[in-house]
């Protein structure tokens, strides 16, 4: 069970850090340009991490959890940034 969590949580953390960096470093009119790029990076990192994990059992669940969690994190970030930018 620990390898599952260890392969999912880093992607969530990177999505959170990416969303924070977008909010802090980019101009407000470019928020919605950079957030999809952060999500694409989370998807790529997900596949890199999952390919590095030797176990095949639960691959789809791990990928779904990583990408789904990143999507939720970035959706919340988008909502917060939309309120800030308005």
Backbone as ProteinMPNN parsed JSONL, in Angstrom:
{"seq_chain_A": "XXXXXXXXXXXXXXXXXXXXXXXXXXXXXXXXXXXXXXXXXXXXXXXXXXXXXXXXXXXXXXXXXXXXXXXXXXXXXXXXXXXXXX", "coords_chain_A": {"N_chain_A": [[0.811, -1.196, 0.0], [2.01, 1.22, 0.615], [3.662, 1.884, -1.531], [1.822, 2.671, -3.377], [0.686, 5.057, -2.374], [3.04, 6.513, -2.214], [3.592, 6.896, -4.862], [1.613, 8.529, -5.744], [1.137, 10.859, -4.189], [3.404, 12.641, -4.606], [2.836, 13.75, -7.134], [0.506, 15.174, -6.648], [1.548, 17.041, -4.876], [3.37, 18.403, -6.539], [1.551, 19.515, -8.361], [0.193, 21.263, -6.673], [2.293, 22.979, -5.892], [2.974, 23.966, -8.427], [0.571, 25.32, -9.092], [0.587, 27.273, -7.081], [2.922, 28.659, -7.779], [2.175, 29.674, -10.261], [0.169, 31.429, -9.454], [1.657, 33.214, -7.939], [3.794, 34.157, -9.55], [3.024, 34.752, -12.196], [1.43, 37.18, -14.351], [-1.92, 38.433, -13.76], [-3.594, 38.212, -15.999], [-2.591, 36.062, -17.335], [-3.048, 33.762, -15.906], [-4.856, 31.721, -16.637], [-3.676, 30.681, -18.805], [-1.351, 29.462, -17.979], [-2.121, 27.554, -16.045], [-3.343, 25.234, -17.348], [-0.999, 24.282, -18.515], [0.482, 23.564, -16.304], [-1.143, 21.457, -15.452], [-0.808, 19.685, -17.619], [1.887, 19.109, -17.251], [1.667, 17.755, -14.817], [0.309, 15.474, -15.633], [2.238, 14.33, -17.33], [4.33, 13.898, -15.472], [3.03, 12.087, -13.849], [2.877, 9.807, -15.525], [5.596, 9.292, -15.875], [6.42, 8.683, -13.257], [4.769, 6.455, -12.726], [5.628, 4.667, -14.657], [8.143, 4.221, -13.706], [7.664, 2.791, -11.426], [7.827, -0.536, -10.542], [5.782, -2.386, -10.236], [2.878, -3.753, -11.736], [0.334, -4.109, -10.839], [-2.592, -2.406, -10.072], [-2.121, -0.159, -11.625], [-3.838, 1.444, -13.223], [-5.562, 2.504, -11.296], [-3.745, 3.963, -9.727], [-2.808, 5.852, -11.612], [-5.208, 7.115, -12.252], [-5.864, 8.183, -9.747], [-3.714, 9.934, -9.304], [-3.909, 11.774, -11.474], [-6.579, 12.602, -11.226], [-6.581, 13.737, -8.628], [-4.76, 15.82, -9.043], [-6.195, 17.298, -10.884], [-8.371, 18.16, -9.319], [-7.019, 19.711, -7.39], [-5.902, 21.714, -9.029], [-8.255, 22.757, -10.075], [-9.439, 23.928, -7.835], [-7.447, 25.8, -7.324], [-7.698, 27.326, -9.663], [-10.259, 28.387, -9.266], [-9.782, 30.008, -7.006], [-7.863, 31.781, -8.019], [-9.388, 32.957, -10.004], [-11.171, 34.455, -8.512], [-9.395, 36.222, -7.347], [-8.348, 37.542, -9.567], [-10.508, 38.918, -10.52]], "CA_chain_A": [[0.0, 0.0, 0.0], [2.828, 2.427, 0.703], [4.165, 2.28, -2.848], [0.731, 3.354, -4.076], [0.643, 6.43, -1.875], [4.315, 7.158, -2.55], [3.621, 7.241, -6.281], [0.507, 9.428, -6.035], [1.255, 12.128, -3.46], [4.32, 13.616, -5.233], [2.172, 14.433, -8.254], [-0.377, 16.161, -6.035], [2.397, 18.1, -4.325], [3.876, 19.199, -7.659], [0.432, 20.292, -8.889], [-0.035, 22.342, -5.725], [3.405, 23.924, -6.027], [2.82, 24.621, -9.731], [-0.52, 26.274, -8.993], [1.041, 28.404, -6.272], [3.884, 29.442, -8.565], [1.416, 30.43, -11.264], [-0.493, 32.523, -8.765], [2.611, 34.184, -7.419], [4.773, 34.674, -10.503], [2.518, 35.188, -13.5], [0.437, 38.263, -14.305], [-3.277, 37.905, -13.599], [-4.223, 37.881, -17.283], [-2.004, 34.824, -17.851], [-3.327, 32.63, -15.01], [-5.561, 30.639, -17.305], [-2.781, 30.122, -19.82], [-0.34, 28.642, -17.325], [-2.675, 26.441, -15.273], [-3.387, 24.003, -18.142], [0.366, 23.8, -18.718], [0.819, 22.86, -15.06], [-1.861, 20.181, -15.481], [-0.125, 18.811, -18.579], [3.097, 18.649, -16.572], [1.269, 16.756, -13.82], [0.013, 14.233, -16.367], [3.513, 13.742, -17.753], [5.024, 13.405, -14.28], [2.31, 10.881, -13.435], [3.295, 8.666, -16.33], [7.002, 9.006, -15.585], [6.497, 7.992, -11.961], [4.135, 5.142, -12.809], [6.496, 3.772, -15.435], [9.293, 3.898, -12.872], [7.233, 1.791, -10.454], [7.974, -1.841, -11.18], [4.556, -3.165, -10.112], [1.799, -3.501, -12.686], [-0.937, -4.178, -10.125], [-3.16, -1.136, -9.663], [-1.604, 0.945, -12.437], [-4.921, 2.334, -13.636], [-6.023, 3.2, -10.1], [-2.729, 4.947, -9.352], [-2.821, 6.931, -12.61], [-6.459, 7.836, -12.076], [-5.776, 8.954, -8.505], [-2.759, 11.027, -9.49], [-4.447, 12.778, -12.391], [-7.8, 13.145, -10.635], [-6.216, 14.626, -7.532], [-4.153, 17.019, -9.63], [-7.282, 18.071, -11.488], [-9.115, 18.817, -8.239], [-6.144, 20.744, -6.824], [-5.807, 22.831, -9.967], [-9.575, 23.375, -10.195], [-9.568, 24.817, -6.678], [-6.522, 26.904, -7.583], [-8.313, 28.159, -10.698], [-11.334, 29.147, -8.646], [-9.206, 31.043, -6.145], [-7.239, 32.794, -8.871], [-10.446, 33.687, -10.698], [-11.677, 35.449, -7.572], [-8.34, 37.224, -7.155], [-8.171, 38.306, -10.801], [-11.704, 39.731, -10.827]], "C_chain_A": [[0.855, 1.261, 0.0], [3.376, 2.846, -0.653], [3.082, 2.989, -3.647], [0.674, 4.819, -3.667], [1.91, 7.176, -2.275], [4.406, 7.516, -4.031], [2.51, 8.209, -6.671], [0.732, 10.816, -5.443], [2.269, 13.092, -4.084], [3.698, 14.377, -6.393], [1.229, 15.499, -7.709], [0.432, 17.334, -5.509], [2.928, 19.0, -5.444], [2.767, 20.038, -8.297], [0.136, 21.479, -7.971], [1.05, 23.409, -5.827], [3.302, 24.676, -7.349], [1.707, 25.65, -9.72], [-0.141, 27.495, -8.175], [2.02, 29.285, -7.037], [3.193, 30.258, -9.652], [0.751, 31.63, -10.612], [0.457, 33.61, -8.302], [3.448, 34.874, -8.495], [4.202, 35.191, -11.818], [1.538, 36.35, -13.324], [-0.985, 37.687, -14.304], [-3.96, 37.573, -14.927], [-3.651, 36.61, -17.909], [-2.24, 33.618, -16.952], [-3.877, 31.437, -15.778], [-4.829, 30.123, -18.532], [-1.828, 29.125, -19.176], [-0.907, 27.448, -16.559], [-2.87, 25.163, -16.099], [-1.998, 23.428, -18.427], [0.845, 23.052, -17.481], [0.122, 21.507, -15.024], [-1.219, 19.198, -16.454], [1.175, 18.267, -17.987], [2.784, 17.597, -15.527], [0.95, 15.422, -14.482], [1.306, 13.552, -16.801], [4.294, 13.173, -16.575], [4.355, 12.138, -13.757], [2.796, 9.67, -14.215], [4.757, 8.31, -16.098], [7.125, 8.226, -14.282], [5.903, 6.591, -12.064], [4.932, 4.162, -13.667], [7.737, 3.375, -14.641], [8.946, 2.865, -11.803], [7.213, 0.437, -11.147], [6.654, -2.623, -11.194], [3.512, -2.757, -11.147], [0.443, -3.452, -11.992], [-1.387, -2.785, -9.697], [-2.694, 0.066, -10.461], [-2.705, 1.943, -12.773], [-5.439, 3.135, -12.446], [-5.027, 4.271, -9.664], [-2.717, 6.125, -10.324], [-4.077, 7.78, -12.444], [-6.423, 8.703, -10.819], [-4.841, 10.14, -8.647], [-3.337, 12.145, -10.337], [-5.716, 13.41, -11.827], [-7.521, 14.103, -9.492], [-5.593, 15.918, -8.029], [-5.217, 17.913, -10.25], [-8.078, 18.822, -10.429], [-8.291, 19.955, -7.64], [-6.083, 21.955, -7.752], [-7.159, 23.491, -10.219], [-9.817, 24.335, -9.037], [-8.663, 26.034, -6.856], [-7.09, 27.86, -8.623], [-9.444, 29.005, -10.121], [-10.819, 30.281, -7.77], [-8.598, 32.153, -6.991], [-8.266, 33.584, -9.669], [-11.041, 34.756, -9.79], [-10.672, 36.575, -7.359], [-8.235, 38.123, -8.377], [-9.349, 39.218, -11.104], [-11.696, 41.083, -10.179]], "O_chain_A": [[0.449, 2.275, -0.568], [3.541, 4.04, -0.907], [3.387, 3.819, -4.503], [0.62, 5.709, -4.515], [1.849, 8.35, -2.638], [5.221, 8.357, -4.412], [2.466, 8.665, -7.814], [0.539, 11.826, -6.12], [2.005, 14.294, -4.088], [4.019, 15.547, -6.602], [1.16, 16.603, -8.248], [0.042, 18.489, -5.68], [2.932, 20.223, -5.306], [3.022, 21.162, -8.729], [-0.141, 22.579, -8.449], [0.754, 24.603, -5.846], [3.516, 25.887, -7.393], [1.866, 26.738, -10.274], [-0.5, 28.619, -8.524], [1.956, 30.511, -6.955], [3.58, 31.393, -9.929], [0.769, 32.729, -11.166], [0.102, 34.789, -8.277], [3.775, 36.054, -8.361], [4.847, 35.998, -12.488], [0.9, 36.484, -12.28], [-1.212, 36.581, -14.794], [-4.839, 36.712, -14.953], [-4.176, 36.131, -18.914], [-1.686, 32.549, -17.208], [-3.434, 30.302, -15.601], [-5.316, 29.225, -19.219], [-1.532, 28.075, -19.747], [-0.232, 26.426, -16.437], [-2.582, 24.08, -15.588], [-1.847, 22.215, -18.565], [1.529, 22.035, -17.587], [0.722, 20.513, -14.613], [-1.1, 18.012, -16.151], [1.521, 17.105, -18.198], [3.546, 16.645, -15.36], [1.285, 14.363, -13.949], [1.453, 12.339, -16.655], [4.857, 12.082, -16.672], [5.028, 11.225, -13.279], [3.093, 8.627, -13.631], [5.114, 7.132, -16.124], [7.845, 7.23, -14.211], [6.48, 5.638, -11.54], [4.905, 2.956, -13.42], [8.316, 2.315, -14.878], [9.822, 2.144, -11.327], [6.637, 0.296, -12.226], [6.44, -3.442, -12.087], [3.295, -1.572, -11.397], [-0.492, -2.829, -12.494], [-0.641, -2.067, -9.032], [-2.857, 1.202, -10.016], [-2.521, 3.151, -12.622], [-5.724, 4.325, -12.581], [-5.427, 5.367, -9.273], [-2.625, 7.276, -9.897], [-4.018, 9.008, -12.49], [-6.904, 9.836, -10.833], [-5.14, 11.232, -8.163], [-3.267, 13.318, -9.97], [-5.907, 14.621, -11.936], [-8.148, 15.157, -9.392], [-5.869, 16.991, -7.493], [-5.146, 19.137, -10.151], [-8.42, 19.989, -10.62], [-8.815, 21.044, -7.409], [-6.2, 23.094, -7.3], [-7.205, 24.676, -10.547], [-10.342, 25.431, -9.236], [-9.065, 27.162, -6.572], [-6.974, 29.077, -8.476], [-9.575, 30.186, -10.442], [-11.362, 31.386, -7.792], [-8.8, 33.334, -6.708], [-8.042, 34.754, -9.98], [-11.378, 35.846, -10.253], [-11.05, 37.737, -7.21], [-8.054, 39.333, -8.243], [-9.213, 40.182, -11.857], [-12.635, 41.858, -10.356]]}, "name": "protein", "num_of_chains": 1, "seq": "XXXXXXXXXXXXXXXXXXXXXXXXXXXXXXXXXXXXXXXXXXXXXXXXXXXXXXXXXXXXXXXXXXXXXXXXXXXXXXXXXXXXXX"}
